Amino acid sequence: MIAMYMNLYSVYTSPRREPAMSTARHKHLVLDQGKLDRARKELKTRTDRETVERALDIVLDDAELDRLLRRAGGKATIRKVFR
C-alpha cells in the first residue's frame, strides 16, 4: 500500500511499503524472458524475483491510487513527487 496525502487540489504519494500480509509461496511460472529482461532494465532490479515483486507492487499501488481518486470524485489532481 502507498502512503497518500490528499487535499482539494493535490494528491501526494510516497513510496513507503508496508510488510506483505500474505506469506510467500513457491510458484512455477512460464514468462516471456524478453519482457522480463526489459522490465528488469526499467525497474533497475537484479533478479527475476525482484523484478516480478516490484512489478506487482506497481500494479497494486496504481490500483490503490485509482480507488482513492474515484472516491475523491474528480476533485483531486495528481502531482508526481517521487520516482
Secondary structure as UniProt FT lines:
FT   STRAND          3..6
FT   STRAND          11..14
FT   HELIX           33..43
FT   HELIX           48..72
FT   TURN            73..74
//
